[in-house]
């Protein structure tokens, strides 16, 4: 059986997961790829660092040139993450006629055009399944299984850290800070959790999926973004009262050739399957005009789930499959689909106010909503011995603009202290 040599750039959590899978599933991989895979080099920062797994120092290097200049290495697996260094290593490897497998969502979301163009020019393959949803094969589904469909929408829980935090807040009744600390202690959240809890990670992943699904180039800066820092235990409890669960959703929809792209906390019906996606698990719902709705579920992060997607891409390259469609191959005519401005988006809304316990406050707020074409489905006001009380509403579908206009006027009412929360609702209709 022919042997193929590969190199791994980075030997952190995912890198070690790839190593374990290649070793433990060696026979199955050989059978499915018709190759024996040899890890010839691993790029690390510190060769002498103590590691949890036994590995020969002979294959470790801290010099990228040892990999780029080795003509026997045919596939480079980039698992460093981050921006510039990873991008430049991939470019150098492709120009040395090496195929690329990566899990780097940040680089794909920012420089896909450049990278895919170089891959095409150098006649090498560029695979990136692990960049979006860990072990969930969403890229392959879009590129292969759903090619007979016009994809109409994608709605997903695609960040395991925020899903863990919101699950703990919902199921254990703890606050955001406590849930975040627990996520950090378990290794689910970084010391600086900004990318996850402020929604940037989900934005990068949504940009990749939307570009492939709708055949257009997506600038991730055009995607509306909100994180979960402002979600309180009180919001969790009110959501339950109204029959909802709060999740951070990534949403992409196409209607009348215009795209709606947003990442934000969302109330979803508690009886919907996605409401029961807990812990660090991910789930993605895709709606196609032929297939209808599909839901993919699995671990969105971790050494072995993400490593599984990486090794799957390696096997795909070895099988010499036809190159999957990539963002660079969309036609020029479809490259510039208009993205809706946030104020144009329509949704139902959950709104929580802090008001003085005075007669007429409900009537005053309801009047302003009505004047701005915002219709109320239901409301609740807690009885309190204190002067200030929470007042929560669920609205019918309304434009973001009308909601914002209403709240600007409501904030000026004498008996309204402040607007505490505005959270969109996804009913999956």
Secondary structure, DSSP 8 states (H G I E B T S, - for coil): --EEEEEEE--SHHHHHHHHHHHHTHHHHHHHHSSEEEEEEEE-S-TT---SS---GGGEES-THHHHT-TTEEEEEE---SSHHHHHHHHHHHHTT-EEEE--HHHHHHHHHHHHHHHHHHT--EE-THHHHTTS-HHHIIIIITTTS-EEEEEEE--HHHHHHHHHHHHH---HHHHHHHHHHTTSS-SS-HHHHTSHHHHHHHHHHHHHHHTS---GGGSEE--STT--HHHHHHHHHHTEEEEEEEEEEEETTEEEEEEEEEEEETTSGGGG--TTEEEEEEEETTTEEEEEEEE-SSHHHHHHHHHHHHHHHHTT------GGGS-GGGTT-EE--GGG-EEEEEEEEEEES-TTHHHHHHHHHHHTT--EEEEEE---SSSEEEEEEEE-SEEHHHHHHHHHHHTTSTTEEEEEEEEEEE---
